[in-house]
Amino acid sequence: MPVTLDLDFFRRFLDRTTRVVAEEAAYLTELDAAIGDADHGANLKRGFTSAAEAVAAEPPATPGALLTAVGVHLTNTVGGAAGPLYGTVLRRMGKVLGEEPVVEPEALGRALAAAVASVRRLGDSAPGDKTMIDALQPAADAYAEALAHGDATAALDAAARAARAGAGATVPLQARRGRASYLGERSIGHQDPGATSSALLITALYEATDPALCAAAPPERARAEPEVQAEAPAGRVGVVLVSHSRAVAESAAALAGALVGTGDPAPVAPAGGLPDGSIGTSAELVRRAVASADEGAGVVVLCDMGSAVLTVKALLTEKEFATVRIADAPFVEGAVAAVVTASAGGDMTAVLAAADDARTYRKL
């Protein structure tokens, strides 16, 4: 019997998604720790649990309204990139579905395609970039193709299979977008957490076609034995942040360190302002910061502007600065890229390249 894509169907989808995300949160965080900031699973679990409670308290009247409400809630409450990205997926789907009480299978296909297009624009991403698009785009395409020859259940099954295959196919890819892109070639060999969670959502959409399947426990997934984490190698590249403002330098250093997924950032030292705390650049503070950050593998320095750049350039002529390099990069984005790459064991060339690549990150 063909499935009816009504409000009950989408409620089952939300319930299933909330349950599966909660059960897979640790695994998603494990994936994110390898190439991101180790918060993906926790953020999604918190967001979907909270969204489910919110729509239970004030039940939407149509499928479109339900998806829109969940999307708005995720955007407003989930930290990290997951909030705006998954919020966009569900809000866009809700808008396309409109206020119809029962969704036609073709309309669901249009909603999926529109959601994928919106996320691609938002993240400036494409298939092959090692992002959630590597699961969502194949899913939308497979749904449309299967629907031409079958019903919604078969189409959703095809979409789920394609999404899971797409997530698995991210393992050999090098990340070209997002936090993982800072790692360059070191992102190869890891499954993308966003593609993995996207596959969970698309699979939940298929499982919602069968109330019994939706209520069943998620299938056991083979897990490798946890690896013993080796201690961070000695001699990582250090990073120094030179700003006219002590507060800016210290805040940027704290931000960059906090965004290292392993929780063990490479040495990062701020050198901001003058010794008395006023605005300016101090060569002595820069010297101290370089000495503090130097583990023997060299130090990369990022500067904000003007005298900060001139001061560091002048210091580069001194003997003790022989292994110090200045990065031509935006201060905050470059700092994050440099610290993440250095923390992953990147050498001086890799850290400088990561900081330089941060200039290409488009915001509009």
ZARO-599680 format. One record per atom (N, C-alpha, C): x, y, z; atom name; residue number from 1. Coordinates in steps of 0.2 Angstrom, whole numbers. Example, Ala and Ser with C-alpha at 12.3 -4.5 7.8 and 13.67 -1.06 7.14 Angstrom:
2
66:-28:39:N:1
62:-22:39:CA:1
66:-16:39:C:1
64:-11:35:N:2
68:-5:36:CA:2
64:0:39:C:2
END
This chain:
364
4:-6:0:N:1
0:0:0:CA:1
4:6:0:C:1
3:11:-5:N:2
7:17:-5:CA:2
7:21:2:C:2
13:24:3:N:3
13:28:10:CA:3
9:34:8:C:3
6:37:14:N:4
3:44:13:CA:4
8:48:17:C:4
10:53:13:N:5
15:58:16:CA:5
11:64:19:C:5
8:62:25:N:6
4:67:29:CA:6
8:69:35:C:6
4:73:39:N:7
7:75:45:CA:7
10:70:50:C:7
6:64:50:N:8
9:58:54:CA:8
15:56:51:C:8
16:55:45:N:9
22:53:42:CA:9
28:57:44:C:9
27:64:44:N:10
33:68:45:CA:10
34:69:53:C:10
29:67:57:N:11
30:67:64:CA:11
34:60:65:C:11
33:55:62:N:12
37:49:63:CA:12
44:50:60:C:12
45:54:55:N:13
52:56:53:CA:13
55:60:58:C:13
52:65:61:N:14
55:69:66:CA:14
57:64:72:C:14
52:60:75:N:15
54:56:80:CA:15
60:51:79:C:15
60:48:73:N:16
65:43:71:CA:16
72:47:71:C:16
72:53:68:N:17
78:57:67:CA:17
81:58:74:C:17
76:61:78:N:18
78:62:85:CA:18
81:56:89:C:18
78:50:88:N:19
81:44:91:CA:19
87:42:88:C:19
88:42:82:N:20
94:40:79:CA:20
100:44:80:C:20
99:51:80:N:21
104:56:81:CA:21
106:55:88:C:21
102:54:93:N:22
104:53:100:CA:22
108:47:101:C:22
106:41:97:N:23
110:35:98:CA:23
117:35:94:C:23
117:39:89:N:24
123:40:85:CA:24
127:46:87:C:24
125:50:92:N:25
129:56:93:CA:25
136:55:95:C:25
138:50:99:N:26
145:48:100:CA:26
149:47:94:C:26
146:43:90:N:27
149:41:83:CA:27
151:47:79:C:27
145:51:79:N:28
146:58:75:CA:28
152:62:78:C:28
152:62:84:N:29
157:67:87:CA:29
164:64:86:C:29
164:57:86:N:30
171:54:85:CA:30
173:55:78:C:30
169:55:73:N:31
171:57:66:CA:31
173:64:66:C:31
169:69:69:N:32
171:76:69:CA:32
177:77:73:C:32
179:73:78:N:33
185:75:82:CA:33
191:74:77:C:33
191:69:72:N:34
196:68:68:CA:34
198:74:63:C:34
192:77:61:N:35
194:82:56:CA:35
190:89:57:C:35
187:89:63:N:36
183:95:64:CA:36
184:98:71:C:36
179:100:75:N:37
179:102:82:CA:37
176:98:87:C:37
174:92:85:N:38
172:87:90:CA:38
165:89:93:C:38
161:92:90:N:39
155:94:93:CA:39
148:92:89:C:39
149:89:83:N:40
144:88:78:CA:40
138:84:81:C:40
140:78:84:N:41
135:74:87:CA:41
131:77:93:C:41
135:80:97:N:42
132:83:103:CA:42
127:89:101:C:42
130:93:96:N:43
125:98:94:CA:43
119:96:91:C:43
119:91:86:N:44
113:88:83:CA:44
109:85:88:C:44
111:81:93:N:45
107:78:98:CA:45
103:83:102:C:45
107:88:104:N:46
104:93:108:CA:46
98:97:104:C:46
100:98:97:N:47
95:102:93:CA:47
89:98:92:C:47
90:92:89:N:48
84:88:88:CA:48
80:86:94:C:48
83:85:99:N:49
79:84:105:CA:49
75:90:107:C:49
78:96:107:N:50
75:102:109:CA:50
69:103:104:C:50
70:102:98:N:51
65:104:92:CA:51
59:99:93:C:51
60:93:95:N:52
55:88:95:CA:52
51:90:101:C:52
54:93:107:N:53
50:95:112:CA:53
46:101:111:C:53
49:106:107:N:54
45:112:105:CA:54
39:111:101:C:54
40:106:96:N:55
34:105:91:CA:55
29:101:95:C:55
31:97:100:N:56
26:93:104:CA:56
22:98:108:C:56
25:103:111:N:57
21:108:115:CA:57
17:112:111:C:57
19:114:104:N:58
14:118:100:CA:58
14:114:93:C:58
10:109:92:N:59
10:105:86:CA:59
8:109:80:C:59
12:109:75:N:60
11:112:69:CA:60
5:108:65:C:60
1:112:61:N:61
-5:109:58:CA:61
-3:105:51:C:61
2:106:48:N:62
4:103:41:CA:62
11:101:41:C:62
12:96:36:N:63
19:94:36:CA:63
24:100:34:C:63
22:105:30:N:64
27:110:29:CA:64
28:114:35:C:64
23:116:39:N:65
24:119:45:CA:65
28:116:50:C:65
27:109:50:N:66
32:105:55:CA:66
39:106:53:C:66
41:105:47:N:67
48:105:45:CA:67
50:112:46:C:67
46:117:44:N:68
48:124:45:CA:68
50:126:52:C:68
45:123:57:N:69
46:125:64:CA:69
53:121:66:C:69
54:115:64:N:70
60:112:66:CA:70
66:115:64:C:70
66:117:57:N:71
72:121:54:CA:71
73:127:58:C:71
68:131:59:N:72
69:137:63:CA:72
72:136:70:C:72
70:131:73:N:73
72:129:80:CA:73
80:127:80:C:73
81:123:75:N:74
88:121:74:CA:74
93:127:73:C:74
91:132:68:N:75
95:137:66:CA:75
96:142:73:C:75
91:142:77:N:76
91:147:83:CA:76
95:144:89:C:76
95:137:89:N:77
98:134:95:CA:77
104:130:95:C:77
105:127:89:N:78
111:123:88:CA:78
117:127:87:C:78
123:125:91:N:79
129:129:90:CA:79
133:125:84:C:79
138:129:82:N:80
142:126:76:CA:80
138:127:69:C:80
141:124:64:N:81
138:124:58:CA:81
132:120:57:C:81
131:115:61:N:82
125:111:60:CA:82
119:115:60:C:82
118:120:65:N:83
112:124:65:CA:83
110:127:59:C:83
114:131:56:N:84
111:135:50:CA:84
111:130:44:C:84
115:125:44:N:85
115:120:38:CA:85
108:116:38:C:85
107:112:44:N:86
101:108:44:CA:86
95:112:45:C:86
96:118:48:N:87
90:123:48:CA:87
88:125:41:C:87
93:126:37:N:88
91:128:30:CA:88
88:122:26:C:88
90:116:27:N:89
87:110:24:CA:89
80:110:26:C:89
78:110:32:N:90
71:109:34:CA:90
67:115:33:C:90
70:121:33:N:91
65:127:32:CA:91
64:127:25:C:91
69:125:20:N:92
68:126:13:CA:92
63:120:11:C:92
63:114:14:N:93
58:109:12:CA:93
51:111:14:C:93
51:114:20:N:94
44:116:23:CA:94
41:122:18:C:94
45:126:16:N:95
43:132:12:CA:95
40:129:5:C:95
44:124:2:N:96
42:121:-4:CA:96
35:117:-3:C:96
35:113:2:N:97
29:109:4:CA:97
23:114:5:C:97
24:120:7:N:98
18:124:8:CA:98
13:122:14:C:98
7:123:13:N:99
2:122:18:CA:99
-3:116:16:C:99
-1:112:11:N:100
-5:106:10:CA:100
-5:101:15:C:100
-11:98:17:N:101
-11:93:22:CA:101
-8:86:20:C:101
-8:85:14:N:102
-5:79:12:CA:102
0:81:6:C:102
6:78:6:N:103
12:80:2:CA:103
12:75:-4:C:103
12:77:-10:N:104
12:73:-16:CA:104
20:71:-16:C:104
21:64:-19:N:105
28:62:-19:CA:105
32:67:-24:C:105
29:69:-29:N:106
33:74:-33:CA:106
35:80:-29:C:106
30:83:-25:N:107
32:89:-21:CA:107
38:87:-16:C:107
38:81:-13:N:108
43:80:-9:CA:108
50:80:-13:C:108
50:77:-19:N:109
56:77:-23:CA:109
58:84:-24:C:109
53:89:-26:N:110
55:96:-27:CA:110
58:99:-21:C:110
55:97:-15:N:111
57:100:-8:CA:111
65:98:-7:C:111
66:91:-8:N:112
73:89:-7:CA:112
78:92:-12:C:112
76:93:-18:N:113
80:96:-23:CA:113
82:104:-21:C:113
76:107:-19:N:114
77:114:-17:CA:114
81:115:-10:C:114
81:110:-6:N:115
85:110:0:CA:115
92:109:-1:C:115
94:105:-6:N:116
101:103:-8:CA:116
103:110:-11:C:116
100:113:-15:N:117
102:119:-19:CA:117
103:124:-14:C:117
99:125:-9:N:118
100:130:-4:CA:118
106:129:0:C:118
107:123:2:N:119
113:122:6:CA:119
120:122:2:C:119
119:121:-4:N:120
125:122:-9:CA:120
127:129:-9:C:120
122:133:-10:N:121
123:140:-10:CA:121
126:143:-3:C:121
123:141:2:N:122
125:143:9:CA:122
132:141:10:C:122
134:135:9:N:123
141:133:10:CA:123
146:134:4:C:123
143:136:-1:N:124
147:137:-7:CA:124
151:130:-9:C:124
147:125:-8:N:125
150:118:-9:CA:125
147:114:-15:C:125
150:109:-17:N:126
148:105:-22:CA:126
150:97:-20:C:126
147:93:-24:N:127
149:86:-23:CA:127
156:85:-24:C:127
159:81:-20:N:128
166:80:-20:CA:128
170:84:-15:C:128
167:89:-12:N:129
170:94:-7:CA:129
171:91:0:C:129
168:85:1:N:130
168:81:7:CA:130
164:85:12:C:130
158:86:11:N:131
153:89:15:CA:131
146:85:15:C:131
141:88:18:N:132
135:85:18:CA:132
132:84:11:C:132
134:88:7:N:133
131:88:0:CA:133
133:81:-3:C:133
139:78:-1:N:134
140:72:-4:CA:134
135:66:-2:C:134
131:67:3:N:135
126:63:4:CA:135
119:65:2:C:135
118:72:2:N:136
111:75:0:CA:136
110:75:-7:C:136
115:77:-11:N:137
114:77:-18:CA:137
113:71:-21:C:137
116:65:-20:N:138
115:59:-22:CA:138
108:56:-20:C:138
106:58:-14:N:139
99:56:-11:CA:139
94:60:-15:C:139
94:66:-17:N:140
89:70:-21:CA:140
89:67:-28:C:140
95:66:-31:N:141
95:63:-37:CA:141
92:56:-38:C:141
93:52:-33:N:142
91:45:-33:CA:142
83:45:-32:C:142
81:49:-28:N:143
74:50:-26:CA:143
70:51:-33:C:143
72:57:-36:N:144
69:59:-43:CA:144
69:53:-48:C:144
75:50:-48:N:145
75:44:-53:CA:145
71:39:-52:C:145
71:37:-45:N:146
67:31:-43:CA:146
59:32:-44:C:146
57:38:-42:N:147
50:40:-42:CA:147
47:40:-49:C:147
52:41:-54:N:148
49:40:-61:CA:148
47:33:-63:C:148
49:28:-59:N:149
48:21:-60:CA:149
44:18:-55:C:149
43:21:-49:N:150
40:18:-44:CA:150
36:23:-39:C:150
35:21:-33:N:151
31:25:-28:CA:151
36:29:-23:C:151
33:32:-19:N:152
37:36:-14:CA:152
41:32:-10:C:152
38:26:-7:N:153
42:22:-3:CA:153
49:19:-7:C:153
48:17:-13:N:154
54:15:-17:CA:154
59:20:-18:C:154
56:26:-19:N:155
60:32:-20:CA:155
64:34:-14:C:155
61:34:-8:N:156
64:35:-2:CA:156
69:30:0:C:156
68:24:-2:N:157
73:19:-1:CA:157
79:20:-5:C:157
78:22:-11:N:158
84:23:-16:CA:158
87:29:-13:C:158
84:34:-11:N:159
87:40:-8:CA:159
92:38:-2:C:159
89:34:2:N:160
93:32:8:CA:160
99:28:6:C:160
98:24:2:N:161
104:20:0:CA:161
109:24:-3:C:161
107:29:-8:N:162
112:34:-11:CA:162
115:38:-6:C:162
112:40:-1:N:163
115:45:4:CA:163
120:41:8:C:163
118:35:10:N:164
123:31:14:CA:164
130:30:10:C:164
128:28:3:N:165
134:27:-1:CA:165
138:33:-2:C:165
135:39:-2:N:166
138:45:-3:CA:166
142:47:3:C:166
140:46:9:N:167
143:47:15:CA:167
150:43:15:C:167
149:36:14:N:168
155:32:14:CA:168
160:34:9:C:168
158:37:3:N:169
162:39:-2:CA:169
167:45:0:C:169
165:48:5:N:170
169:54:7:CA:170
176:52:10:C:170
177:46:12:N:171
183:43:16:CA:171
189:45:12:C:171
189:44:5:N:172
196:45:2:CA:172
196:52:-1:C:172
191:56:0:N:173
191:63:-2:CA:173
196:68:2:C:173
198:73:-1:N:174
201:78:3:CA:174
196:84:4:C:174
195:86:10:N:175
190:91:11:CA:175
192:98:8:C:175
187:101:5:N:176
188:108:1:CA:176
184:113:4:C:176
180:111:9:N:177
176:116:12:CA:177
175:115:20:C:177
174:120:24:N:178
173:119:31:CA:178
180:118:35:C:178
179:117:41:N:179
185:116:46:CA:179
189:111:43:C:179
187:105:41:N:180
191:100:38:CA:180
196:102:33:C:180
194:107:29:N:181
198:109:23:CA:181
205:112:26:C:181
205:114:32:N:182
211:117:35:CA:182
217:111:36:C:182
215:105:36:N:183
219:100:37:CA:183
222:97:30:C:183
220:100:24:N:184
223:98:18:CA:184
222:90:17:C:184
228:88:15:N:185
228:80:14:CA:185
227:76:20:C:185
228:79:26:N:186
227:75:32:CA:186
219:74:33:C:186
215:77:29:N:187
208:75:30:CA:187
206:69:26:C:187
211:67:22:N:188
209:60:18:CA:188
210:54:23:C:188
205:50:21:N:189
205:44:26:CA:189
200:44:31:C:189
196:50:32:N:190
191:50:37:CA:190
184:52:34:C:190
179:48:36:N:191
172:49:34:CA:191
170:56:36:C:191
166:60:32:N:192
164:66:34:CA:192
158:66:39:C:192
158:69:44:N:193
153:69:49:CA:193
146:72:47:C:193
147:77:43:N:194
141:80:40:CA:194
137:76:35:C:194
141:73:31:N:195
138:68:26:CA:195
135:62:30:C:195
138:60:35:N:196
136:54:39:CA:196
129:56:42:C:196
129:62:45:N:197
122:63:49:CA:197
117:65:44:C:197
119:67:38:N:198
114:68:32:CA:198
111:62:30:C:198
115:57:30:N:199
113:50:28:CA:199
108:47:33:C:199
109:49:39:N:200
105:47:45:CA:200
98:50:44:C:200
98:56:42:N:201
91:60:41:CA:201
88:57:35:C:201
91:56:30:N:202
88:53:24:CA:202
85:46:25:C:202
89:42:29:N:203
87:35:30:CA:203
81:36:35:C:203
81:40:40:N:204
75:41:44:CA:204
69:43:40:C:204
70:47:35:N:205
64:49:30:CA:205
61:42:27:C:205
65:38:25:N:206
63:32:22:CA:206
60:27:27:C:206
63:27:33:N:207
60:22:39:CA:207
53:25:41:C:207
52:31:40:N:208
45:34:42:CA:208
40:31:38:C:208
41:28:32:N:209
36:25:28:CA:209
33:19:31:C:209
36:16:36:N:210
34:10:39:CA:210
34:11:47:C:210
28:12:50:N:211
28:13:57:CA:211
32:8:61:C:211
31:2:59:N:212
35:-3:63:CA:212
42:-3:62:C:212
45:-1:56:N:213
52:0:55:CA:213
54:6:59:C:213
50:11:59:N:214
52:17:62:CA:214
53:16:70:C:214
49:12:72:N:215
49:11:80:CA:215
54:6:82:C:215
57:2:77:N:216
62:-3:79:CA:216
69:1:81:C:216
73:-3:84:N:217
79:0:86:CA:217
84:0:80:C:217
88:5:79:N:218
92:6:73:CA:218
97:0:73:C:218
98:-2:67:N:219
102:-8:66:CA:219
109:-7:69:C:219
112:-12:72:N:220
119:-12:74:CA:220
124:-11:69:C:220
128:-6:70:N:221
133:-4:65:CA:221
140:-7:67:C:221
143:-10:63:N:222
150:-13:65:CA:222
154:-7:67:C:222
158:-7:73:N:223
162:-2:75:CA:223
169:-5:76:C:223
174:-2:74:N:224
181:-4:75:CA:224
182:-3:82:C:224
187:-7:85:N:225
189:-6:92:CA:225
193:1:92:C:225
191:4:98:N:226
194:11:99:CA:226
202:11:99:C:226
204:15:95:N:227
212:16:95:CA:227
214:19:101:C:227
220:17:103:N:228
223:21:108:CA:228
226:27:106:C:228
224:33:108:N:229
227:39:106:CA:229
234:40:108:C:229
238:41:103:N:230
245:42:104:CA:230
246:50:107:C:230
251:51:111:N:231
252:57:113:CA:231
254:62:107:C:231
252:68:108:N:232
254:73:103:CA:232
262:73:102:C:232
264:73:96:N:233
271:73:94:CA:233
274:79:97:C:233
281:78:99:N:234
284:84:101:CA:234
286:88:95:C:234
287:95:96:N:235
290:99:91:CA:235
285:101:86:C:235
279:103:88:N:236
274:105:83:CA:236
275:112:81:C:236
273:115:76:N:237
274:122:74:CA:237
270:126:79:C:237
273:131:81:N:238
269:136:85:CA:238
266:142:82:C:238
261:145:84:N:239
258:151:81:CA:239
258:157:86:C:239
260:162:83:N:240
260:169:87:CA:240
255:173:84:C:240
251:177:88:N:241
246:181:85:CA:241
247:188:88:C:241
249:193:83:N:242
251:199:85:CA:242
246:204:83:C:242
243:208:88:N:243
238:213:86:CA:243
240:219:90:C:243
237:225:88:N:244
237:231:92:CA:244
234:231:98:C:244
229:226:99:N:245
225:226:105:CA:245
227:219:109:C:245
228:220:115:N:246
229:214:119:CA:246
223:209:119:C:246
217:212:120:N:247
211:209:120:CA:247
209:205:114:C:247
211:208:108:N:248
210:205:102:CA:248
215:199:101:C:248
221:200:102:N:249
226:194:102:CA:249
224:188:106:C:249
222:190:113:N:250
221:185:117:CA:250
214:181:115:C:250
209:185:113:N:251
203:182:111:CA:251
204:177:105:C:251
208:180:100:N:252
209:176:94:CA:252
213:169:96:C:252
218:170:100:N:253
221:164:102:CA:253
217:159:106:C:253
212:161:110:N:254
208:157:114:CA:254
203:154:109:C:254
200:157:104:N:255
196:155:99:CA:255
199:149:95:C:255
205:151:92:N:256
209:146:88:CA:256
210:139:92:C:256
212:140:98:N:257
214:134:102:CA:257
207:130:104:C:257
202:133:105:N:258
196:130:107:CA:258
193:126:101:C:258
195:128:95:N:259
192:125:89:CA:259
196:119:86:C:259
201:117:90:N:260
205:111:88:CA:260
201:105:91:C:260
199:101:86:N:261
195:95:88:CA:261
198:90:93:C:261
204:89:93:N:262
207:85:97:CA:262
207:87:104:C:262
206:93:106:N:263
207:96:112:CA:263
214:97:115:C:263
219:96:110:N:264
226:97:112:CA:264
229:101:107:C:264
228:108:107:N:265
230:112:102:CA:265
238:113:102:C:265
241:115:96:N:266
248:117:96:CA:266
249:123:100:C:266
255:125:102:N:267
256:131:106:CA:267
254:137:102:C:267
250:141:105:N:268
248:147:102:CA:268
249:153:107:C:268
252:158:105:N:269
254:163:110:CA:269
251:170:107:C:269
248:174:111:N:270
246:181:109:CA:270
251:186:111:C:270
252:191:107:N:271
256:197:108:CA:271
252:203:106:C:271
248:205:111:N:272
244:211:109:CA:272
245:217:113:C:272
245:223:109:N:273
246:229:113:CA:273
253:230:116:C:273
253:236:120:N:274
259:237:123:CA:274
260:234:130:C:274
265:234:133:N:275
266:231:140:CA:275
261:234:145:C:275
259:240:144:N:276
255:243:149:CA:276
247:242:148:C:276
246:238:142:N:277
239:236:140:CA:277
236:241:135:C:277
240:246:134:N:278
237:251:129:CA:278
238:249:122:C:278
235:252:117:N:279
235:250:110:CA:279
242:251:107:C:279
244:247:103:N:280
251:247:100:CA:280
254:241:98:C:280
260:241:97:N:281
264:234:95:CA:281
270:235:99:C:281
272:229:103:N:282
278:229:107:CA:282
283:223:104:C:282
289:225:102:N:283
293:220:100:CA:283
295:215:105:C:283
295:218:111:N:284
297:213:117:CA:284
292:208:118:C:284
285:210:118:N:285
280:205:119:CA:285
280:200:113:C:285
282:202:107:N:286
282:198:101:CA:286
288:192:103:C:286
294:195:105:N:287
299:190:107:CA:287
297:185:112:C:287
294:187:117:N:288
292:183:122:CA:288
287:178:120:C:288
282:180:115:N:289
277:175:113:CA:289
280:170:108:C:289
285:172:104:N:290
289:168:100:CA:290
292:162:104:C:290
296:165:109:N:291
299:160:113:CA:291
295:155:117:C:291
289:157:119:N:292
284:153:122:CA:292
281:148:117:C:292
280:150:111:N:293
277:145:106:CA:293
281:141:103:C:293
288:142:103:N:294
293:138:99:CA:294
294:131:103:C:294
292:126:99:N:295
294:119:102:CA:295
299:116:97:C:295
302:120:93:N:296
308:117:89:CA:296
306:116:82:C:296
300:117:80:N:297
298:116:73:CA:297
296:122:69:C:297
298:128:72:N:298
297:134:69:CA:298
290:137:72:C:298
290:144:70:N:299
284:148:73:CA:299
281:152:67:C:299
275:151:66:N:300
271:155:61:CA:300
268:161:65:C:300
269:167:62:N:301
266:173:65:CA:301
261:176:61:C:301
255:178:64:N:302
250:182:60:CA:302
249:188:63:C:302
248:194:59:N:303
248:200:62:CA:303
241:203:59:C:303
239:209:63:N:304
233:212:61:CA:304
234:217:56:C:304
238:222:57:N:305
239:227:52:CA:305
245:232:54:C:305
247:236:50:N:306
251:242:51:CA:306
258:240:55:C:306
258:243:61:N:307
265:242:64:CA:307
266:235:67:C:307
260:231:67:N:308
261:224:69:CA:308
265:221:64:C:308
263:222:58:N:309
267:219:52:CA:309
274:221:52:C:309
275:228:52:N:310
282:231:52:CA:310
286:228:57:C:310
284:228:63:N:311
288:225:69:CA:311
290:218:68:C:311
286:214:66:N:312
288:207:65:CA:312
293:206:59:C:312
291:210:54:N:313
296:210:48:CA:313
303:212:50:C:313
304:217:55:N:314
310:219:57:CA:314
313:214:62:C:314
309:210:66:N:315
312:205:70:CA:315
314:199:66:C:315
312:198:60:N:316
314:192:56:CA:316
321:193:54:C:316
324:198:55:N:317
331:199:53:CA:317
336:197:58:C:317
333:196:64:N:318
337:194:70:CA:318
338:186:70:C:318
344:184:73:N:319
346:177:73:CA:319
341:172:76:C:319
338:175:82:N:320
334:170:85:CA:320
327:169:82:C:320
326:173:76:N:321
320:173:72:CA:321
321:169:66:C:321
326:165:66:N:322
328:161:59:CA:322
323:156:57:C:322
319:153:62:N:323
314:148:60:CA:323
307:151:61:C:323
306:158:61:N:324
300:161:61:CA:324
298:164:55:C:324
291:163:53:N:325
289:165:46:CA:325
282:169:48:C:325
281:174:44:N:326
275:178:44:CA:326
270:176:39:C:326
264:175:41:N:327
259:172:36:CA:327
255:178:33:C:327
254:178:27:N:328
250:183:23:CA:328
243:181:23:C:328
239:182:29:N:329
233:179:29:CA:329
228:183:34:C:329
222:183:33:N:330
217:186:38:CA:330
218:184:45:C:330
218:189:49:N:331
220:188:56:CA:331
216:182:60:C:331
209:182:60:N:332
206:177:64:CA:332
205:171:60:C:332
203:171:53:N:333
202:165:50:CA:333
209:161:49:C:333
214:165:47:N:334
221:163:47:CA:334
223:160:53:C:334
222:163:59:N:335
224:160:65:CA:335
221:153:66:C:335
214:153:65:N:336
211:146:66:CA:336
214:141:62:C:336
215:143:55:N:337
218:138:50:CA:337
225:136:52:C:337
229:140:55:N:338
236:139:56:CA:338
236:134:63:C:338
232:136:68:N:339
232:132:74:CA:339
229:125:73:C:339
224:125:69:N:340
221:118:68:CA:340
226:114:64:C:340
229:116:59:N:341
234:113:55:CA:341
240:111:59:C:341
243:116:63:N:342
249:114:67:CA:342
247:109:72:C:342
241:109:75:N:343
239:104:80:CA:343
238:97:77:C:343
237:97:71:N:344
236:90:67:CA:344
243:88:65:C:344
249:91:67:N:345
255:89:65:CA:345
258:92:59:C:345
255:97:56:N:346
257:100:50:CA:346
264:103:51:C:346
268:103:45:N:347
275:106:46:CA:347
274:114:44:C:347
279:117:44:N:348
279:124:43:CA:348
276:126:36:C:348
277:122:31:N:349
274:124:24:CA:349
267:123:25:C:349
265:117:28:N:350
258:116:28:CA:350
254:121:32:C:350
257:123:38:N:351
253:128:42:CA:351
253:135:38:C:351
258:137:35:N:352
258:143:31:CA:352
253:143:25:C:352
253:137:22:N:353
248:136:16:CA:353
241:136:19:C:353
239:133:25:N:354
233:133:28:CA:354
230:140:29:C:354
235:144:32:N:355
233:151:34:CA:355
232:155:28:C:355
236:154:22:N:356
235:158:16:CA:356
229:156:13:C:356
227:149:13:N:357
220:147:10:CA:357
214:150:13:C:357
215:152:20:N:358
210:156:23:CA:358
207:162:20:C:358
212:165:16:N:359
210:171:12:CA:359
204:169:7:C:359
204:163:5:N:360
199:162:-1:CA:360
192:160:2:C:360
191:160:8:N:361
185:158:11:CA:361
180:163:10:C:361
175:162:6:N:362
170:167:4:CA:362
164:167:9:C:362
162:173:11:N:363
156:174:16:CA:363
150:176:12:C:363
150:178:6:N:364
144:180:2:CA:364
145:177:-5:C:364
END
